[in-house]
Amino acid sequence: MGEYSAAAAACRRSREEKEEEGGGIVLAPRLIRTSRQAGAAASCSCRNIGSLLSLQSLCILLLLFLVLPAFCQTDDADPDQGANSGSYPKEANTIGINYGRIADNLPTPEEVVVLIQSMKIGRVKLFDSDPTVLTALAHTGLQVISALPNEDIAAVAASNATAELWVQENVLAYYPATDITTIHVGNELWANPGFQPLWDQLMPCIWNIHASLTNHNLSQTIKISTAVALSALGSSYPPSAGAFDEDIAVPYVQPLLQFLSTTYSYFYINAYPYFAWASDSGQIPLQYALFESPVAGVLDTGLKYYNMLDAQLDAVNAAMTRLGHGDVRLAISETGWPTSGDPDQLGCNIANAENYNRRLVDKMLSTSSVGTPSRPGVFIPTFIFALFNEDLKPGPGTERHWGILYPNGTNVYSIDMTGQQSVGRSGGGGGGSSPATTNLPNSNNDPVQPDSSGEASAPGFEIPFDMSSAPGSLLPGSSSSLSRSFQKKTLLTMLNLSRSTTSSSNLPLMIICDQLLIKLPFLLLTITFLTSLSLISLSL
């Protein structure tokens, strides 16, 4: 019995072990299936996480690709071509001259052409489309800017037929024998409230002329623009805070800039450092206005301004960028310095005029220092005002004394128009020594004296405002009875605008806010796109 009991116990233990072994065999597939399901779930979760991360990465890349260019706009990626690389043709390295004819003692147009060529001037800007002048300019190789005067704007704006007739009579009748490269529609319309009825007609007139040129396959070779006075700026200090006057910025300037951007035409500005300096000579060193300052007069966002003209031009560049058209290139339609004036008009003398224009030519035609601090290396087509003293022009004495030539064709002062003879800070160019600058009134033959302020020689001076927004010339070449005296009426307003401009410490925030407003629709579209991608990723 004992052996039997022991055998029975052993049998039971053997059976229990087999049952346990069998149970284990049965349970193993269940464990395998459970393990596979967990692994599949984990794999799916990893794929979802990977998809989500991929979508997020894609969103970040799209954000960088789409948004950063809006805030990191480079106006002149290619210095040789400037803004819109490849769109503006390479310009001839030559200076231009304004040929006004409000006088009764000037040479004939044929004689004038000979004088212009003898000075090696390459461009001529007119204030109308006079047949005798356009005929005299034929086959000369001179590039010509002709003009549709203010008084013709309304008629041409109202009718395509009138625009076609104007083009036939004033362009096709002379081109291509006369190398008309640009047509200026109007002159300084926004500088005078008396022209306000024409403000709404400027763009229709421009588009009608453009349509006519297009019909004759000339819209690519003959550009259209208008000459704008510097008083179109509502603020200008520091230059990076430049902005057009709010009354004209959006309704009038922006459509013009859009047209210029589309057609790759220049924005022409009339810039006169003389008026800015003369209006506040106690604050602005004369040397700063005459390209003679040994130290920077304005420091702005890391840029140094050694002369007033650069500050004025960059204020315009900033104003165009603020309206979303930093791609439009700048040209100077008028600039210069008067050689004489009324007894109470400071600094209008031959010495200062010679210094200003000599250094202007040297700067603009230099192969190493062209452009402005914010747009270095970009050639700026420049037209000196003016060829002749015009004795019939109304207004203050300076109005009749801007010429580099007397009516008999002799030089008011010596100047090299090729820029090949270097002009130093105290040395001369054009074959003679450069006279010292002076702020004496109307001192054509007075002993030349240095600027008495002495501010330019003081290291590290910085003027409180650069007067970039001081009004420019007002219709100097037109037959209008208006004159630069209009500037004095608006000067106090412009000074107050300059002095009340937001401080430079707030400038970055102001610029960012402006850019956000300009790019707001684009940003909203980007945000909507990214939100949609996020929702899709969550659904996965």
C-alpha positions, 0 to 999 in steps of 0.5 A, a space after each residue: 500500500 505504501 508503494 502504491 500510495 507513493 506511485 499514485 502520488 508520483 503519478 499525480 505530480 506527473 499529471 499536474 506538471 503536464 497540465 501546467 506544461 500544457 496550460 503554458 503551451 496554450 497560453 503562449 500564443 495569447 501572450 504572443 498576440 498581446 505582445 504583437 498588438 502592443 508593438 503595433 500600437 506603439 509603432 502606430 503611435 511612433 508613426 503619428 508622432 513622426 508625422 506630427 513632427 514632420 508636419 511641424 518641421 514643414 510648418 516651421 520651414 514654410 514660416 521661415 521661407 514665407 515670413 522672413 523675406 517680408 522682414 529681411 527685404 534686400 533692396 540691392 542684392 546686386 550692387 551693379 544692378 540695384 533694386 530688382 536685379 536685372 530689371 534696371 538697365 546699366 546706366 552710362 556713368 555720366 552727369 546730367 544737366 537741366 536746360 531751362 529757358 525762362 530768359 530772353 538772352 540765351 543762345 540758340 538751341 543748336 549753340 546750346 547743344 554744342 556747349 553741352 557736348 563740349 562739357 562732356 555732359 551725357 544727359 539733358 533734362 527739359 521742362 517741356 517738349 519744345 520742337 526746336 530743342 528736340 530737333 537740335 538734340 537729334 543725332 547728338 548721342 545725348 540722352 533726353 528727358 522731355 516733359 509733359 507740362 502741368 498745364 497739359 495733364 488734365 487734357 491727356 488724362 481725360 482722353 486716350 486720343 489726346 494722349 495718342 496725339 501728344 505722343 505722336 507730336 512730341 515723341 514720334 516726331 523726334 524719336 529715335 533721332 533724338 534719344 528720348 529716354 524718359 518723359 516726365 509727366 508734370 513737375 512738383 505737383 504735390 509741392 503746391 496746393 494750387 495744383 491739387 486739382 491735378 493730383 487725381 489726374 496724374 496717374 490717369 495721364 501717366 497710364 494714357 501716355 504709357 498705353 500710347 507708347 505700348 501701342 508703338 512698342 516703345 514702353 520698354 525703351 521710353 520710361 515715364 515718371 514725374 519730378 517730386 519735390 523733397 517737401 513730399 516727405 512728412 518726416 525725414 529724421 533720422 533718414 531711416 524714419 523717412 515717410 511721405 506726408 500722410 495726405 499724399 502717401 497712400 492716395 497718390 505716392 503709392 500708385 505712382 510707386 506701383 507704376 514705377 515698380 511695374 515698369 522699372 522706372 526711376 523715382 525722380 526727386 528734386 533735392 536741394 541741401 542749400 535750402 535746408 542749410 540756409 533755413 537753419 544755418 545756425 544748427 547745420 554746418 555749411 560743410 555738411 551741406 557742401 560734402 566737406 564735413 570731416 566727421 559724420 553729421 548723422 548717425 542712424 542705425 549704424 550708418 554714418 552720414 557725412 553730407 546732407 544730400 545722402 541723408 535726404 536721399 536715404 529719407 526718400 528711400 526709407 519712405 518708399 520702402 515704408 510704402 512697400 516699394 523699396 525696389 524702386 530706384 532713385 534718381 535726382 532730377 534737380 540739385 545745385 547751389 545758387 551763385 547769387 541772391 538777395 542781400 539777406 540770402 546767406 551762402 549763395 555765392 560762386 565759391 559755395 556753388 563751385 564746391 557743391 557741384 564739383 563734389 557732387 559730380 565727383 561723388 556721383 560719377 565715382 566708381 568707389 563711392 556711388 550710392 548712399 549709406 543705405 544703398 551703397 554701390 547703386 548708380 544714381 542718375 543726377 541732373 544739376 540745376 541748371 545750365 544757365 542763369 535765367 533772368 526772367 524767372 520770378 521770385 527771390 534773387 536766387 531764382 535767377 542764379 543757378 546756372 553754371 554758364 552765363 547766357 553768353 556761354 562762358 563759365 560762371 565757374 570752372 567744373 569738370 563734368 566727367 568726374 575724372 579729376 578728383 576733388 579733395 576736401 580742401 583741394 580742387 578739381 576741374 583744373 583749378 583749386 577749389 575755393 574756400 566755402 563761405 556763408 557770406 550773403 551774395 558774395 560773388 566778388 567778395 573776399 572768400 572767408 571760411 564758415 564762421 561757425 567752425 562746427 564742421 571741424 569739431 570732432 563728433 558733431 551731430 546736428 539735431 536734425 538734418 532738414 531732409 524734409 526742407 522743401 525742394 525747388 518749386 518749378 524752377 524750369 517751368 513758366 509758372 509764376 510760382 517760385 521757391 518763395 513757397 518754401 519759406 511759407 512751409 519751412 516752419 511746418 517742416 521744421 516742427 515735423 522734423 523736431 517732433 519726429 519719434 526719437 531714434 530709440 523708438 525707431 526699431 519698434 516703429 519700423 516693425 509696426 509699419 512692416 506688420 501693417 504692410 505685410 498683414 494680409 500675407 501674415 494672415 494667409 500664412 497663419 491660416 495655412 499653418 493652422 490648417 496643417 496643425 488640424 490635419 496633423 491632429 486628425 491623424 
